[in-house]
Amino acid sequence: MVRQVVVGDLRVQRIERKDGQRSWTIVWPEGTLHTEADRFLREHEGSGTQKTYAYYLVVPA
């Protein structure tokens, strides 16, 4: 069973990379990539804060 956190309409999505590491991005309810958020998160690729930033982006203020 796969658990996924859904906050509002956006979803944080874990990406399993070929090198065995994980990345995080944000997708819309229909599963399409949120390009602006993904662009920002890619700047933090491999950092321990990428997942945290992803969740901060989807939590309403």
PDB file of N, CA, C and O in Angstrom:
ATOM      1  N   MET A   1       0.841  -1.182   0.000  1.00  0.00           N
ATOM      2  CA  MET A   1       0.000   0.000   0.000  1.00  0.00           C
ATOM      3  C   MET A   1       0.887   1.247   0.000  1.00  0.00           C
ATOM      4  O   MET A   1       1.825   1.348   0.791  1.00  0.00           O
ATOM      5  N   VAL A   2       0.592   2.171  -0.872  1.00  0.00           N
ATOM      6  CA  VAL A   2       1.351   3.412  -0.970  1.00  0.00           C
ATOM      7  C   VAL A   2       0.552   4.518  -0.300  1.00  0.00           C
ATOM      8  O   VAL A   2      -0.614   4.746  -0.620  1.00  0.00           O
ATOM      9  N   ARG A   3       1.199   5.195   0.630  1.00  0.00           N
ATOM     10  CA  ARG A   3       0.544   6.325   1.289  1.00  0.00           C
ATOM     11  C   ARG A   3       1.078   7.607   0.685  1.00  0.00           C
ATOM     12  O   ARG A   3       2.277   7.741   0.438  1.00  0.00           O
ATOM     13  N   GLN A   4       0.182   8.544   0.452  1.00  0.00           N
ATOM     14  CA  GLN A   4       0.594   9.827  -0.083  1.00  0.00           C
ATOM     15  C   GLN A   4      -0.127  10.915   0.677  1.00  0.00           C
ATOM     16  O   GLN A   4      -1.316  10.803   0.976  1.00  0.00           O
ATOM     17  N   VAL A   5       0.598  11.960   0.984  1.00  0.00           N
ATOM     18  CA  VAL A   5       0.018  13.084   1.691  1.00  0.00           C
ATOM     19  C   VAL A   5      -0.586  14.032   0.666  1.00  0.00           C
ATOM     20  O   VAL A   5       0.084  14.440  -0.283  1.00  0.00           O
ATOM     21  N   VAL A   6      -1.836  14.376   0.856  1.00  0.00           N
ATOM     22  CA  VAL A   6      -2.512  15.310  -0.029  1.00  0.00           C
ATOM     23  C   VAL A   6      -2.938  16.502   0.808  1.00  0.00           C
ATOM     24  O   VAL A   6      -3.628  16.344   1.815  1.00  0.00           O
ATOM     25  N   VAL A   7      -2.535  17.682   0.400  1.00  0.00           N
ATOM     26  CA  VAL A   7      -2.898  18.910   1.083  1.00  0.00           C
ATOM     27  C   VAL A   7      -3.583  19.797   0.063  1.00  0.00           C
ATOM     28  O   VAL A   7      -2.959  20.222  -0.909  1.00  0.00           O
ATOM     29  N   GLY A   8      -4.865  20.084   0.274  1.00  0.00           N
ATOM     30  CA  GLY A   8      -5.599  20.887  -0.689  1.00  0.00           C
ATOM     31  C   GLY A   8      -5.655  20.186  -2.026  1.00  0.00           C
ATOM     32  O   GLY A   8      -5.981  19.000  -2.085  1.00  0.00           O
ATOM     33  N   ASP A   9      -5.348  20.884  -3.092  1.00  0.00           N
ATOM     34  CA  ASP A   9      -5.393  20.311  -4.427  1.00  0.00           C
ATOM     35  C   ASP A   9      -4.035  19.811  -4.908  1.00  0.00           C
ATOM     36  O   ASP A   9      -3.960  19.084  -5.899  1.00  0.00           O
ATOM     37  N   LEU A  10      -2.985  20.183  -4.233  1.00  0.00           N
ATOM     38  CA  LEU A  10      -1.648  19.809  -4.668  1.00  0.00           C
ATOM     39  C   LEU A  10      -1.152  18.603  -3.877  1.00  0.00           C
ATOM     40  O   LEU A  10      -1.620  18.340  -2.770  1.00  0.00           O
ATOM     41  N   ARG A  11      -0.205  17.877  -4.453  1.00  0.00           N
ATOM     42  CA  ARG A  11       0.327  16.683  -3.803  1.00  0.00           C
ATOM     43  C   ARG A  11       1.842  16.670  -3.918  1.00  0.00           C
ATOM     44  O   ARG A  11       2.400  16.959  -4.976  1.00  0.00           O
ATOM     45  N   VAL A  12       2.498  16.332  -2.818  1.00  0.00           N
ATOM     46  CA  VAL A  12       3.940  16.145  -2.841  1.00  0.00           C
ATOM     47  C   VAL A  12       4.197  14.732  -3.341  1.00  0.00           C
ATOM     48  O   VAL A  12       3.625  13.770  -2.830  1.00  0.00           O
ATOM     49  N   GLN A  13       5.054  14.614  -4.335  1.00  0.00           N
ATOM     50  CA  GLN A  13       5.321  13.327  -4.969  1.00  0.00           C
ATOM     51  C   GLN A  13       6.794  12.966  -4.795  1.00  0.00           C
ATOM     52  O   GLN A  13       7.680  13.753  -5.130  1.00  0.00           O
ATOM     53  N   ARG A  14       7.045  11.767  -4.267  1.00  0.00           N
ATOM     54  CA  ARG A  14       8.410  11.263  -4.159  1.00  0.00           C
ATOM     55  C   ARG A  14       8.818  10.657  -5.490  1.00  0.00           C
ATOM     56  O   ARG A  14       8.024   9.972  -6.135  1.00  0.00           O
ATOM     57  N   ILE A  15      10.045  10.903  -5.901  1.00  0.00           N
ATOM     58  CA  ILE A  15      10.587  10.368  -7.146  1.00  0.00           C
ATOM     59  C   ILE A  15      11.786   9.496  -6.796  1.00  0.00           C
ATOM     60  O   ILE A  15      12.748   9.965  -6.187  1.00  0.00           O
ATOM     61  N   GLU A  16      11.723   8.235  -7.181  1.00  0.00           N
ATOM     62  CA  GLU A  16      12.860   7.334  -6.979  1.00  0.00           C
ATOM     63  C   GLU A  16      13.787   7.464  -8.191  1.00  0.00           C
ATOM     64  O   GLU A  16      13.396   7.143  -9.313  1.00  0.00           O
ATOM     65  N   ARG A  17      15.004   7.932  -7.963  1.00  0.00           N
ATOM     66  CA  ARG A  17      15.943   8.132  -9.061  1.00  0.00           C
ATOM     67  C   ARG A  17      16.716   6.850  -9.344  1.00  0.00           C
ATOM     68  O   ARG A  17      16.794   5.963  -8.495  1.00  0.00           O
ATOM     69  N   LYS A  18      17.283   6.760 -10.533  1.00  0.00           N
ATOM     70  CA  LYS A  18      18.032   5.567 -10.938  1.00  0.00           C
ATOM     71  C   LYS A  18      19.240   5.297 -10.045  1.00  0.00           C
ATOM     72  O   LYS A  18      19.647   4.148  -9.873  1.00  0.00           O
ATOM     73  N   ASP A  19      19.807   6.354  -9.481  1.00  0.00           N
ATOM     74  CA  ASP A  19      20.983   6.180  -8.626  1.00  0.00           C
ATOM     75  C   ASP A  19      20.616   5.778  -7.198  1.00  0.00           C
ATOM     76  O   ASP A  19      21.485   5.697  -6.330  1.00  0.00           O
ATOM     77  N   GLY A  20      19.322   5.526  -6.955  1.00  0.00           N
ATOM     78  CA  GLY A  20      18.859   5.086  -5.649  1.00  0.00           C
ATOM     79  C   GLY A  20      18.472   6.198  -4.700  1.00  0.00           C
ATOM     80  O   GLY A  20      17.937   5.934  -3.623  1.00  0.00           O
ATOM     81  N   GLN A  21      18.731   7.428  -5.075  1.00  0.00           N
ATOM     82  CA  GLN A  21      18.351   8.553  -4.225  1.00  0.00           C
ATOM     83  C   GLN A  21      16.914   8.959  -4.504  1.00  0.00           C
ATOM     84  O   GLN A  21      16.314   8.549  -5.497  1.00  0.00           O
ATOM     85  N   ARG A  22      16.380   9.768  -3.613  1.00  0.00           N
ATOM     86  CA  ARG A  22      15.009  10.260  -3.776  1.00  0.00           C
ATOM     87  C   ARG A  22      15.012  11.751  -4.047  1.00  0.00           C
ATOM     88  O   ARG A  22      15.868  12.489  -3.558  1.00  0.00           O
ATOM     89  N   SER A  23      14.044  12.176  -4.829  1.00  0.00           N
ATOM     90  CA  SER A  23      13.790  13.590  -5.062  1.00  0.00           C
ATOM     91  C   SER A  23      12.320  13.822  -4.774  1.00  0.00           C
ATOM     92  O   SER A  23      11.542  12.878  -4.640  1.00  0.00           O
ATOM     93  N   TRP A  24      11.956  15.076  -4.682  1.00  0.00           N
ATOM     94  CA  TRP A  24      10.577  15.440  -4.368  1.00  0.00           C
ATOM     95  C   TRP A  24      10.112  16.517  -5.325  1.00  0.00           C
ATOM     96  O   TRP A  24      10.880  17.402  -5.703  1.00  0.00           O
ATOM     97  N   THR A  25       8.841  16.437  -5.715  1.00  0.00           N
ATOM     98  CA  THR A  25       8.246  17.448  -6.574  1.00  0.00           C
ATOM     99  C   THR A  25       6.795  17.623  -6.165  1.00  0.00           C
ATOM    100  O   THR A  25       6.328  16.990  -5.218  1.00  0.00           O
ATOM    101  N   ILE A  26       6.090  18.474  -6.871  1.00  0.00           N
ATOM    102  CA  ILE A  26       4.681  18.744  -6.578  1.00  0.00           C
ATOM    103  C   ILE A  26       3.876  18.516  -7.842  1.00  0.00           C
ATOM    104  O   ILE A  26       4.268  18.938  -8.930  1.00  0.00           O
ATOM    105  N   VAL A  27       2.740  17.838  -7.685  1.00  0.00           N
ATOM    106  CA  VAL A  27       1.855  17.574  -8.823  1.00  0.00           C
ATOM    107  C   VAL A  27       0.437  18.034  -8.506  1.00  0.00           C
ATOM    108  O   VAL A  27       0.026  18.092  -7.347  1.00  0.00           O
ATOM    109  N   TRP A  28      -0.284  18.354  -9.548  1.00  0.00           N
ATOM    110  CA  TRP A  28      -1.702  18.721  -9.459  1.00  0.00           C
ATOM    111  C   TRP A  28      -2.537  17.457  -9.248  1.00  0.00           C
ATOM    112  O   TRP A  28      -2.024  16.352  -9.427  1.00  0.00           O
ATOM    113  N   PRO A  29      -3.807  17.594  -8.873  1.00  0.00           N
ATOM    114  CA  PRO A  29      -4.645  16.409  -8.610  1.00  0.00           C
ATOM    115  C   PRO A  29      -4.711  15.431  -9.779  1.00  0.00           C
ATOM    116  O   PRO A  29      -4.810  14.222  -9.564  1.00  0.00           O
ATOM    117  N   GLU A  30      -4.658  15.930 -11.001  1.00  0.00           N
ATOM    118  CA  GLU A  30      -4.730  15.039 -12.164  1.00  0.00           C
ATOM    119  C   GLU A  30      -3.389  14.377 -12.473  1.00  0.00           C
ATOM    120  O   GLU A  30      -3.282  13.585 -13.409  1.00  0.00           O
ATOM    121  N   GLY A  31      -2.358  14.709 -11.676  1.00  0.00           N
ATOM    122  CA  GLY A  31      -1.063  14.062 -11.826  1.00  0.00           C
ATOM    123  C   GLY A  31      -0.053  14.806 -12.677  1.00  0.00           C
ATOM    124  O   GLY A  31       1.055  14.313 -12.887  1.00  0.00           O
ATOM    125  N   THR A  32      -0.410  15.983 -13.172  1.00  0.00           N
ATOM    126  CA  THR A  32       0.544  16.751 -13.977  1.00  0.00           C
ATOM    127  C   THR A  32       1.496  17.531 -13.074  1.00  0.00           C
ATOM    128  O   THR A  32       1.140  17.925 -11.964  1.00  0.00           O
ATOM    129  N   LEU A  33       2.679  17.738 -13.559  1.00  0.00           N
ATOM    130  CA  LEU A  33       3.735  18.401 -12.817  1.00  0.00           C
ATOM    131  C   LEU A  33       3.421  19.882 -12.622  1.00  0.00           C
ATOM    132  O   LEU A  33       2.963  20.553 -13.547  1.00  0.00           O
ATOM    133  N   HIS A  34       3.665  20.374 -11.439  1.00  0.00           N
ATOM    134  CA  HIS A  34       3.574  21.812 -11.164  1.00  0.00           C
ATOM    135  C   HIS A  34       4.945  22.387 -11.527  1.00  0.00           C
ATOM    136  O   HIS A  34       5.880  22.332 -10.729  1.00  0.00           O
ATOM    137  N   THR A  35       5.055  22.934 -12.727  1.00  0.00           N
ATOM    138  CA  THR A  35       6.365  23.280 -13.296  1.00  0.00           C
ATOM    139  C   THR A  35       7.126  24.331 -12.498  1.00  0.00           C
ATOM    140  O   THR A  35       8.342  24.216 -12.348  1.00  0.00           O
ATOM    141  N   GLU A  36       6.446  25.349 -11.983  1.00  0.00           N
ATOM    142  CA  GLU A  36       7.142  26.394 -11.240  1.00  0.00           C
ATOM    143  C   GLU A  36       7.727  25.833  -9.940  1.00  0.00           C
ATOM    144  O   GLU A  36       8.871  26.121  -9.587  1.00  0.00           O
ATOM    145  N   ALA A  37       6.931  25.034  -9.241  1.00  0.00           N
ATOM    146  CA  ALA A  37       7.422  24.431  -8.000  1.00  0.00           C
ATOM    147  C   ALA A  37       8.551  23.455  -8.291  1.00  0.00           C
ATOM    148  O   ALA A  37       9.533  23.408  -7.550  1.00  0.00           O
ATOM    149  N   ASP A  38       8.426  22.682  -9.349  1.00  0.00           N
ATOM    150  CA  ASP A  38       9.461  21.718  -9.694  1.00  0.00           C
ATOM    151  C   ASP A  38      10.769  22.420 -10.036  1.00  0.00           C
ATOM    152  O   ASP A  38      11.845  21.957  -9.658  1.00  0.00           O
ATOM    153  N   ARG A  39      10.675  23.521 -10.739  1.00  0.00           N
ATOM    154  CA  ARG A  39      11.878  24.297 -11.086  1.00  0.00           C
ATOM    155  C   ARG A  39      12.589  24.765  -9.817  1.00  0.00           C
ATOM    156  O   ARG A  39      13.814  24.684  -9.722  1.00  0.00           O
ATOM    157  N   PHE A  40      11.827  25.249  -8.855  1.00  0.00           N
ATOM    158  CA  PHE A  40      12.407  25.688  -7.588  1.00  0.00           C
ATOM    159  C   PHE A  40      13.029  24.513  -6.839  1.00  0.00           C
ATOM    160  O   PHE A  40      14.147  24.621  -6.334  1.00  0.00           O
ATOM    161  N   LEU A  41      12.319  23.401  -6.763  1.00  0.00           N
ATOM    162  CA  LEU A  41      12.813  22.249  -6.011  1.00  0.00           C
ATOM    163  C   LEU A  41      14.060  21.629  -6.643  1.00  0.00           C
ATOM    164  O   LEU A  41      14.912  21.099  -5.930  1.00  0.00           O
ATOM    165  N   ARG A  42      14.175  21.690  -7.956  1.00  0.00           N
ATOM    166  CA  ARG A  42      15.365  21.145  -8.626  1.00  0.00           C
ATOM    167  C   ARG A  42      16.630  21.896  -8.231  1.00  0.00           C
ATOM    168  O   ARG A  42      17.723  21.333  -8.278  1.00  0.00           O
ATOM    169  N   GLU A  43      16.494  23.156  -7.845  1.00  0.00           N
ATOM    170  CA  GLU A  43      17.646  23.920  -7.378  1.00  0.00           C
ATOM    171  C   GLU A  43      18.200  23.341  -6.083  1.00  0.00           C
ATOM    172  O   GLU A  43      19.344  23.614  -5.718  1.00  0.00           O
ATOM    173  N   HIS A  44      17.392  22.542  -5.388  1.00  0.00           N
ATOM    174  CA  HIS A  44      17.777  21.971  -4.101  1.00  0.00           C
ATOM    175  C   HIS A  44      17.921  20.455  -4.190  1.00  0.00           C
ATOM    176  O   HIS A  44      17.842  19.757  -3.180  1.00  0.00           O
ATOM    177  N   GLU A  45      18.133  19.955  -5.400  1.00  0.00           N
ATOM    178  CA  GLU A  45      18.303  18.524  -5.656  1.00  0.00           C
ATOM    179  C   GLU A  45      19.432  17.960  -4.796  1.00  0.00           C
ATOM    180  O   GLU A  45      20.537  18.501  -4.763  1.00  0.00           O
ATOM    181  N   GLY A  46      19.135  16.873  -4.108  1.00  0.00           N
ATOM    182  CA  GLY A  46      20.142  16.201  -3.301  1.00  0.00           C
ATOM    183  C   GLY A  46      20.329  16.776  -1.907  1.00  0.00           C
ATOM    184  O   GLY A  46      21.070  16.221  -1.095  1.00  0.00           O
ATOM    185  N   SER A  47      19.662  17.882  -1.631  1.00  0.00           N
ATOM    186  CA  SER A  47      19.788  18.469  -0.297  1.00  0.00           C
ATOM    187  C   SER A  47      18.744  17.853   0.629  1.00  0.00           C
ATOM    188  O   SER A  47      17.720  17.338   0.180  1.00  0.00           O
ATOM    189  N   GLY A  48      19.017  17.915   1.893  1.00  0.00           N
ATOM    190  CA  GLY A  48      18.071  17.394   2.867  1.00  0.00           C
ATOM    191  C   GLY A  48      16.840  18.261   3.023  1.00  0.00           C
ATOM    192  O   GLY A  48      15.872  17.857   3.666  1.00  0.00           O
ATOM    193  N   THR A  49      16.866  19.442   2.445  1.00  0.00           N
ATOM    194  CA  THR A  49      15.739  20.357   2.604  1.00  0.00           C
ATOM    195  C   THR A  49      14.730  20.293   1.466  1.00  0.00           C
ATOM    196  O   THR A  49      13.672  20.916   1.556  1.00  0.00           O
ATOM    197  N   GLN A  50      15.024  19.565   0.411  1.00  0.00           N
ATOM    198  CA  GLN A  50      14.123  19.532  -0.744  1.00  0.00           C
ATOM    199  C   GLN A  50      12.725  19.039  -0.348  1.00  0.00           C
ATOM    200  O   GLN A  50      11.725  19.627  -0.760  1.00  0.00           O
ATOM    201  N   LYS A  51      12.650  17.985   0.432  1.00  0.00           N
ATOM    202  CA  LYS A  51      11.361  17.449   0.871  1.00  0.00           C
ATOM    203  C   LYS A  51      10.627  18.471   1.737  1.00  0.00           C
ATOM    204  O   LYS A  51       9.426  18.679   1.568  1.00  0.00           O
ATOM    205  N   THR A  52      11.334  19.099   2.651  1.00  0.00           N
ATOM    206  CA  THR A  52      10.724  20.109   3.521  1.00  0.00           C
ATOM    207  C   THR A  52      10.171  21.260   2.703  1.00  0.00           C
ATOM    208  O   THR A  52       9.047  21.705   2.936  1.00  0.00           O
ATOM    209  N   TYR A  53      10.952  21.749   1.746  1.00  0.00           N
ATOM    210  CA  TYR A  53      10.487  22.837   0.888  1.00  0.00           C
ATOM    211  C   TYR A  53       9.236  22.428   0.116  1.00  0.00           C
ATOM    212  O   TYR A  53       8.315  23.230  -0.037  1.00  0.00           O
ATOM    213  N   ALA A  54       9.195  21.206  -0.366  1.00  0.00           N
ATOM    214  CA  ALA A  54       8.028  20.730  -1.113  1.00  0.00           C
ATOM    215  C   ALA A  54       6.770  20.819  -0.258  1.00  0.00           C
ATOM    216  O   ALA A  54       5.734  21.293  -0.724  1.00  0.00           O
ATOM    217  N   TYR A  55       6.854  20.369   0.985  1.00  0.00           N
ATOM    218  CA  TYR A  55       5.680  20.425   1.857  1.00  0.00           C
ATOM    219  C   TYR A  55       5.313  21.857   2.226  1.00  0.00           C
ATOM    220  O   TYR A  55       4.131  22.181   2.336  1.00  0.00           O
ATOM    221  N   TYR A  56       6.300  22.710   2.415  1.00  0.00           N
ATOM    222  CA  TYR A  56       6.009  24.119   2.690  1.00  0.00           C
ATOM    223  C   TYR A  56       5.292  24.775   1.518  1.00  0.00           C
ATOM    224  O   TYR A  56       4.456  25.655   1.723  1.00  0.00           O
ATOM    225  N   LEU A  57       5.600  24.367   0.315  1.00  0.00           N
ATOM    226  CA  LEU A  57       4.961  24.969  -0.864  1.00  0.00           C
ATOM    227  C   LEU A  57       3.489  24.579  -0.990  1.00  0.00           C
ATOM    228  O   LEU A  57       2.707  25.342  -1.558  1.00  0.00           O
ATOM    229  N   VAL A  58       3.094  23.424  -0.482  1.00  0.00           N
ATOM    230  CA  VAL A  58       1.697  23.000  -0.660  1.00  0.00           C
ATOM    231  C   VAL A  58       0.809  23.309   0.535  1.00  0.00           C
ATOM    232  O   VAL A  58      -0.414  23.259   0.413  1.00  0.00           O
ATOM    233  N   VAL A  59       1.387  23.625   1.681  1.00  0.00           N
ATOM    234  CA  VAL A  59       0.572  23.927   2.868  1.00  0.00           C
ATOM    235  C   VAL A  59       0.058  25.355   2.756  1.00  0.00           C
ATOM    236  O   VAL A  59       0.838  26.289   2.566  1.00  0.00           O
ATOM    237  N   PRO A  60      -1.260  25.525   2.873  1.00  0.00           N
ATOM    238  CA  PRO A  60      -1.820  26.882   2.781  1.00  0.00           C
ATOM    239  C   PRO A  60      -1.355  27.754   3.951  1.00  0.00           C
ATOM    240  O   PRO A  60      -1.200  27.281   5.077  1.00  0.00           O
ATOM    241  N   ALA A  61      -1.142  29.007   3.664  1.00  0.00           N
ATOM    242  CA  ALA A  61      -0.666  29.952   4.699  1.00  0.00           C
ATOM    243  C   ALA A  61      -1.765  30.319   5.656  1.00  0.00           C
ATOM    244  O   ALA A  61      -1.543  31.098   6.583  1.00  0.00           O
TER     245      ALA A  61
END
